[in-house]
Amino acid sequence: MALAIEDYALIGDCETAALVGKNGSIDWLCWPDFSSPACFAALIGTDQNGRWLLAPKDSCKRITRRYREHTLILETRFETASGTLLVTDFMPLRETHSDIVRIAKCLAGKVTVQMELCVRFDYGRTIPWTGARERNAWAAAAGTGVAYLRTQQPIRTKNEIASAEFKLTQGEYRSFVLTHARAQESPPRRINVRKALQQTERFWSEWCGLNTYEGEWREAVERSLITLKALTYRPTGGIVAAPTTSLPERIGGDRNWDYRYCWLRDAAFTLETLLSVGYHDEARAWQDWLLQAVGSNARDLQIMYGMRGERHLPELELPWLQGYRKSQPVRMGNDASEQLQLDVYGEISDAIISMKRAGIRLDQRIFRLQRDLMEYVASIWHLPASGLWEQRNQKKHYIYSKAMAWLTLHHGVEITNEKKSKEWKVASERLHRQICRRGFNRKLGSFVQAFDANVLDASVLLLPISGFLPFNDERVKSTMDVIQKKLSKDGFIYRLSPNSRKGRESAFIACSFWMVQNLSGAGRWGDAERLFEKLISLRNDVGLLSEEYDPDHGRFMGNFPQALSHIALINAARMLTAH
């Protein structure tokens, strides 16, 4: 059975990522990129669906781990009765091929080490042909890919699984390099492990050196920034929401979605966050990705795309996988890509304005795209649409979506000619009045989910954050109080009221950080800081957050690590630091 979600750590090369368990097993890897079929799928299946174990054979008295300072290089320390083993895991920034490097080193005493590599292509379904293809190398091949394992350690093969058992004494080490290649090409060149480690450490350290954040909680902010960078697809600038699929919102539930794509909303939030702490190269790359993905017709805009700008993300179920803790179905692709969500237009417009204000040189096509988006929003803002939480077959006049449509028009006033500026100003003011009139439920004392509704929705915490209303507006403060009373448990905020038929999902971590910002904006700095401290204490031992947290059982839920959670952490820290 897969470990608890919080027992995993992330390694990656800014083109794909792997999850490494505390037990020394890599249980998730999509190769060669984020949205490729997984070749290690034990996370949402069983060990027979692919994994890579490197750990002491004997039981451990203690396991601790950390990232090397300012990097994504993971170090796991296993303490046994006979000795101590350090396993170092990382993925070098690739040149031509993607590599995973694992180094097992004995720090004290002596340790018997076990290595077991089970490669299973196509999300754990396809058993490859295996065996030696060159000296000191083992290979697994099926379909379109080959995985090469290079090591000085002799390898045994049984049932198409590579294994080794060896003893190390203090100071001794073994290195293992797993490299992905296409089926038709020659074996890729071997890398120099020591040089690759030095270069990887230098890359991350130099990138972290660009961070201009100087406030309290710097370590938590930096780790979140590294995570966001790791979720950025380096060749195009696309930013994935998470590197995993189908980690459930609650155990046994069916809201198990594929997050390995680029949501425009999440990417825009990520961009604005990175800009706020000095990262301009990512903004330029995202601008290029956006133009390439969307094309010249703003009316064809989708809420999400593939990393390279792919538009078609058909949703399929993978019935041969049992799911995380038997939570089914397991899915690849995401049909939410076909939804109309009004909020995404405002988020893109806001990101473009942020780039402009930060002094980023904007492609002239960006201005045309933004004008076209505004024209389109002006013609559709009155329509019901899908909401931020992507509930299916539930089109409504969602308040947050309408507020983002307002923001699109509001920004239009800033960038366009005088005639259009007047038109959009009139339209935006009309929409603003309608949202305030039909979106605030006086009986509840709160903004609600949709026009004339009585359902609470934590997405309205974004209204003051987006600038729709000031934080000290009495309706905003009342909404904050009602959500704290009705949609929270122990300070953790749920997105929606519980569904009596399906039960309550877990608390949404980003919503809880949005509450920190609302408390800060209302001048309740003590309450805001106490909640923030509580939230960052949720991070696992290496500083990562998932999409959701189950306060009833004290565990992470949802896809992991989640970009939106780390974005919200950074923004809450920035707001508290500004006090």
TORMI-223460 format. One record per residue (C-alpha): x, z, y; residue in one letter. Coordinates in steps of 0.05 Angstrom, whole numbers, padded with zeros to 5 digits, always signed. Layout:
<recs>
XZYA/...
</recs>
This chain:
<recs>
+00000+00000+00000M/+00024-00016+00070A/+00049+00041+00113L/+00011+00069+00172A/+00014+00020+00230I/+00053+00069+00272E/+00108+00071+00218D/+00130+00000+00235Y/+00181-00024+00286A/+00190-00093+00316L/+00250-00140+00313I/+00248-00211+00339G/+00285-00270+00369D/+00234-00290+00423C/+00206-00343+00377E/+00179-00300+00320T/+00179-00227+00301A/+00182-00182+00240A/+00155-00112+00227L/+00203-00064+00193V/+00174-00002+00159G/+00205+00068+00160K/+00217+00059+00086N/+00265+00001+00099G/+00216-00053+00080S/+00202-00114+00124I/+00128-00124+00109D/+00110-00178+00160W/+00144-00242+00182L/+00116-00309+00202C/+00170-00363+00199W/+00195-00402+00235P/+00150-00380+00294D/+00096-00330+00312F/+00037-00371+00286S/+00071-00400+00224S/+00045-00378+00156P/+00075-00311+00136A/+00128-00308+00083C/+00125-00232+00082F/+00052-00210+00081A/+00055-00142+00047A/+00026-00112+00111L/-00042-00144+00097I/-00034-00152+00022G/+00011-00121-00031T/+00086-00121-00043D/+00075-00183-00086Q/+00053-00221-00023N/+00123-00217+00004G/+00170-00164+00032R/+00244-00147+00039W/+00266-00077+00020L/+00335-00048+00038L/+00340+00028+00029A/+00371+00084-00012P/+00349+00085-00085K/+00343+00160-00085D/+00289+00198-00046S/+00305+00216+00026C/+00304+00284+00057K/+00297+00255+00126R/+00287+00187+00158I/+00298+00175+00232T/+00304+00112+00272R/+00316+00086+00342R/+00331+00023+00380Y/+00401+00015+00408R/+00396+00030+00481E/+00368-00028+00523H/+00359-00073+00461T/+00313-00095+00405L/+00365-00076+00352I/+00335-00026+00304L/+00375+00029+00269E/+00343+00069+00213T/+00380+00130+00186R/+00365+00152+00115F/+00390+00221+00094E/+00394+00234+00019T/+00421+00292-00022A/+00486+00253-00034S/+00497+00218+00032G/+00471+00183+00094T/+00456+00109+00100L/+00446+00071+00166L/+00408+00005+00162V/+00414-00039+00224T/+00362-00094+00232D/+00360-00149+00284F/+00345-00223+00297M/+00396-00261+00338P/+00371-00307+00392L/+00369-00372+00353R/+00409-00434+00368E/+00384-00481+00312T/+00357-00435+00258H/+00323-00367+00255S/+00361-00309+00222D/+00345-00238+00202I/+00407-00194+00195V/+00407-00129+00156R/+00469-00085+00152I/+00472-00025+00105A/+00528+00024+00122K/+00545+00091+00091C/+00557+00143+00146L/+00572+00203+00101A/+00580+00219+00027G/+00558+00165-00020K/+00492+00128-00028V/+00462+00082-00081T/+00427+00026-00044V/+00372-00019-00069Q/+00355-00088-00042M/+00294-00127-00063E/+00274-00193-00031L/+00206-00223-00049C/+00194-00287-00009V/+00123-00313-00015R/+00105-00372+00029F/+00036-00390+00057D/+00013-00319+00073Y/+00037-00291+00006G/+00003-00343-00037R/+00059-00390-00058T/+00114-00367-00106I/+00177-00407-00091P/+00232-00436-00134W/+00291-00390-00130T/+00364-00388-00148G/+00435-00400-00124A/+00444-00462-00080R/+00514-00448-00055E/+00568-00395-00064R/+00547-00325-00046N/+00478-00349-00029A/+00409-00345-00059W/+00351-00388-00038A/+00275-00390-00043A/+00241-00457-00032A/+00168-00480-00031A/+00125-00523+00012G/+00158-00540+00078T/+00208-00484+00081G/+00270-00453+00049V/+00297-00383+00059A/+00372-00373+00047Y/+00400-00305+00032L/+00475-00300+00047R/+00514-00238+00024T/+00577-00217-00012Q/+00535-00173-00057Q/+00518-00203-00126P/+00444-00219-00134I/+00398-00216-00194R/+00334-00255-00200T/+00272-00236-00239K/+00202-00264-00229N/+00229-00303-00169E/+00249-00238-00135I/+00321-00225-00114A/+00349-00156-00123S/+00413-00117-00121A/+00435-00045-00131E/+00502-00021-00106F/+00540+00042-00085K/+00570+00054-00017L/+00617+00110+00004T/+00632+00133+00074Q/+00652+00075+00119G/+00632+00020+00070E/+00578-00031+00087Y/+00542-00093+00062R/+00510-00146+00105S/+00452-00192+00087F/+00430-00252+00127V/+00365-00288+00113L/+00359-00356+00146T/+00300-00404+00151H/+00308-00479+00144A/+00263-00539+00133R/+00257-00563+00062A/+00288-00631+00075Q/+00351-00609+00112E/+00419-00586+00087S/+00434-00512+00082P/+00443-00484+00152P/+00510-00458+00175R/+00528-00386+00163R/+00531-00339+00222I/+00585-00289+00238N/+00548-00223+00232V/+00593-00183+00278R/+00591-00236+00332K/+00516-00244+00325A/+00507-00169+00334L/+00550-00168+00396Q/+00514-00228+00427Q/+00445-00199+00411T/+00463-00133+00443E/+00491-00168+00504R/+00429-00211+00513F/+00381-00153+00513W/+00425-00108+00555S/+00434-00161+00608E/+00360-00176+00609W/+00343-00103+00617C/+00393-00100+00674G/+00347-00144+00715L/+00292-00091+00715N/+00280-00064+00785T/+00234-00007+00764Y/+00265+00058+00788E/+00210+00109+00778G/+00196+00164+00728E/+00184+00145+00655W/+00236+00090+00660R/+00251+00092+00585E/+00178+00080+00568A/+00172+00024+00619V/+00235-00010+00594E/+00214-00007+00522R/+00147-00038+00541S/+00183-00093+00580L/+00228-00108+00520I/+00166-00113+00476T/+00133-00162+00525L/+00196-00204+00526K/+00198-00204+00450A/+00126-00231+00449L/+00146-00290+00495T/+00158-00356+00459Y/+00224-00375+00489R/+00221-00452+00482P/+00157-00458+00523T/+00144-00393+00561G/+00079-00379+00524G/+00064-00305+00512I/+00028-00283+00449V/-00020-00224+00450A/+00011-00193+00387A/+00054-00217+00329P/+00003-00198+00275T/-00065-00219+00248T/-00123-00179+00218S/-00100-00108+00230L/-00169-00076+00234P/-00202-00041+00292E/-00226+00010+00241R/-00210+00019+00167I/-00259-00021+00126G/-00286-00058+00186G/-00291-00134+00193D/-00267-00142+00265R/-00200-00165+00241N/-00174-00220+00286W/-00113-00265+00293D/-00075-00247+00356Y/-00015-00294+00348R/-00037-00339+00405Y/-00031-00343+00480C/-00091-00314+00515W/-00090-00337+00587L/-00115-00268+00608R/-00061-00229+00572D/-00008-00278+00594A/-00030-00274+00666A/-00029-00198+00664F/+00041-00200+00631T/+00066-00248+00684L/+00042-00205+00742E/+00073-00143+00709T/+00140-00177+00698L/+00140-00203+00770L/+00128-00133+00796S/+00194-00109+00766V/+00238-00169+00783G/+00230-00219+00726Y/+00221-00287+00758H/+00248-00333+00704D/+00190-00315+00659E/+00141-00333+00715A/+00173-00402+00723R/+00170-00414+00648A/+00097-00392+00644W/+00079-00439+00701Q/+00108-00497+00661D/+00072-00474+00598W/+00006-00467+00634L/+00009-00537+00664L/+00028-00568+00597Q/-00025-00529+00558A/-00084-00539+00605V/-00072-00610+00627G/-00102-00640+00690S/-00175-00627+00675N/-00192-00555+00695A/-00261-00561+00664R/-00228-00566+00595D/-00192-00499+00603L/-00194-00454+00542Q/-00185-00378+00541I/-00126-00385+00493M/-00077-00435+00466Y/-00021-00440+00415G/+00050-00423+00437M/+00065-00496+00449R/-00002-00509+00482G/-00041-00526+00419E/-00116-00529+00432R/-00145-00528+00363H/-00142-00459+00331L/-00194-00464+00275P/-00210-00397+00242E/-00202-00391+00167L/-00206-00333+00118E/-00150-00318+00068L/-00187-00288+00009P/-00125-00278-00034W/-00102-00222+00013L/-00135-00155+00005Q/-00127-00136+00078G/-00094-00076+00111Y/-00119-00016+00072R/-00170-00064+00041K/-00201-00083+00108S/-00227-00153+00099Q/-00231-00209+00116P/-00160-00231+00133V/-00162-00288+00182R/-00117-00342+00211M/-00137-00380+00273G/-00188-00354+00323N/-00256-00384+00340D/-00258-00344+00404A/-00216-00401+00432S/-00282-00440+00440E/-00316-00387+00483Q/-00331-00394+00557L/-00304-00332+00592Q/-00310-00330+00667L/-00258-00276+00677D/-00200-00319+00656V/-00206-00363+00718Y/-00197-00303+00763G/-00138-00277+00723E/-00103-00345+00727I/-00117-00350+00802S/-00090-00280+00812D/-00026-00296+00774A/-00015-00359+00816I/-00025-00319+00880I/+00024-00266+00854S/+00076-00320+00841M/+00066-00348+00910K/+00073-00280+00943R/+00135-00265+00901A/+00169-00327+00929G/+00166-00368+00865I/+00171-00442+00880R/+00105-00470+00855L/+00095-00538+00824D/+00047-00579+00867Q/+00005-00589+00805R/-00009-00514+00805I/-00044-00519+00872F/-00086-00577+00847R/-00103-00537+00784L/-00123-00477+00824Q/-00167-00518+00871R/-00200-00551+00811D/-00212-00483+00778L/-00245-00458+00841M/-00290-00519+00846E/-00310-00509+00774Y/-00323-00434+00780V/-00365-00448+00842A/-00410-00491+00798S/-00415-00445+00737I/-00409-00372+00761W/-00484-00363+00755H/-00485-00379+00680L/-00483-00327+00624P/-00418-00328+00585A/-00378-00290+00534S/-00343-00227+00556G/-00275-00195+00557L/-00284-00164+00488W/-00303-00231+00456E/-00364-00208+00420Q/-00394-00268+00385R/-00462-00297+00401N/-00472-00249+00459Q/-00471-00289+00523K/-00490-00247+00583K/-00478-00239+00657H/-00420-00192+00646Y/-00400-00153+00707I/-00325-00158+00699Y/-00331-00233+00686S/-00372-00242+00749K/-00322-00201+00789A/-00265-00246+00765M/-00307-00307+00785A/-00312-00274+00854W/-00236-00265+00854L/-00226-00339+00840T/-00268-00357+00900L/-00237-00302+00942H/-00167-00330+00929H/-00193-00399+00947G/-00199-00376+01018V/-00124-00362+01019E/-00099-00429+00995I/-00146-00484+01017T/-00168-00522+01079N/-00214-00493+01132E/-00277-00528+01109K/-00271-00507+01037K/-00248-00439+01059S/-00314-00427+01094K/-00354-00452+01035E/-00318-00407+00986W/-00321-00348+01032K/-00396-00353+01036V/-00402-00363+00960A/-00356-00304+00945S/-00392-00257+00992E/-00459-00276+00960R/-00431-00264+00891L/-00401-00198+00912H/-00468-00173+00938R/-00503-00195+00874Q/-00452-00159+00830I/-00460-00095+00870C/-00536-00099+00870R/-00547-00118+00797R/-00485-00090+00765G/-00490-00017+00789F/-00542+00023+00751N/-00564+00078+00799R/-00598+00117+00744K/-00534+00121+00704L/-00491+00126+00767G/-00444+00073+00739S/-00427-00001+00738F/-00452-00026+00671V/-00436-00082+00623Q/-00481-00137+00650A/-00532-00152+00704F/-00592-00104+00702D/-00566-00070+00639A/-00560+00003+00618N/-00501-00006+00572V/-00434+00024+00592L/-00371-00019+00586D/-00300+00005+00601A/-00280-00064+00627S/-00311-00044+00695V/-00251+00002+00704L/-00216-00062+00724L/-00261-00073+00785L/-00218-00032+00833P/-00153-00052+00798I/-00170-00125+00812S/-00188-00110+00885G/-00263-00121+00878F/-00277-00053+00909L/-00231+00001+00935P/-00213+00059+00890F/-00246+00108+00938N/-00313+00073+00937D/-00366+00123+00915E/-00393+00076+00863R/-00324+00067+00833V/-00312+00141+00831K/-00380+00154+00800S/-00367+00100+00747T/-00301+00132+00730M/-00335+00200+00720D/-00391+00171+00677V/-00342+00134+00632I/-00300+00197+00624Q/-00363+00233+00601K/-00396+00179+00559K/-00341+00134+00533L/-00283+00181+00519S/-00259+00230+00468K/-00202+00277+00485D/-00186+00231+00544G/-00182+00168+00501F/-00229+00113+00526I/-00273+00070+00482Y/-00292+00001+00504R/-00366+00007+00489L/-00418+00057+00465S/-00419+00064+00389P/-00459+00015+00347N/-00505+00056+00304S/-00504+00003+00249R/-00429-00010+00246K/-00402+00055+00273G/-00352+00065+00329R/-00288+00027+00334E/-00224+00062+00355S/-00207+00079+00427A/-00177+00021+00466F/-00108+00041+00491I/-00107-00006+00551A/-00174+00023+00576C/-00144+00092+00575S/-00086+00069+00619F/-00137+00035+00666W/-00169+00104+00673M/-00100+00131+00695V/-00100+00078+00750Q/-00171+00096+00771N/-00154+00170+00774L/-00092+00154+00814S/-00131+00110+00862G/-00182+00165+00873A/-00126+00213+00892G/-00132+00255+00829R/-00057+00250+00816W/-00052+00312+00772G/-00107+00288+00726D/-00076+00218+00725A/-00007+00244+00707E/-00033+00290+00652R/-00072+00233+00620L/-00012+00186+00626F/+00034+00236+00592E/-00018+00244+00536K/-00021+00169+00527L/+00054+00156+00525I/+00060+00211+00473S/+00019+00165+00428L/+00076+00116+00424R/+00109+00116+00357N/+00180+00140+00346D/+00209+00075+00374V/+00163+00070+00434G/+00111+00020+00410L/+00035+00018+00418L/-00019-00018+00380S/-00085-00044+00407E/-00126+00018+00391E/-00120+00091+00372Y/-00166+00129+00326D/-00170+00200+00355P/-00211+00225+00295D/-00154+00211+00247H/-00094+00208+00295G/-00072+00137+00277R/-00060+00069+00307F/-00111+00013+00295M/-00112-00060+00313G/-00058-00112+00320N/+00012-00086+00334F/+00050-00083+00378P/-00002-00103+00430Q/+00020-00136+00495A/-00041-00111+00533L/-00027-00038+00517S/+00045-00044+00541H/+00023-00082+00604I/-00026-00026+00620A/+00028+00027+00609L/+00076-00006+00658I/+00022-00015+00711N/-00001+00056+00705A/+00071+00081+00711A/+00082+00038+00773R/+00019+00065+00806M/+00038+00138+00791L/+00109+00126+00815T/+00083+00098+00881A/+00051+00166+00896H/
</recs>
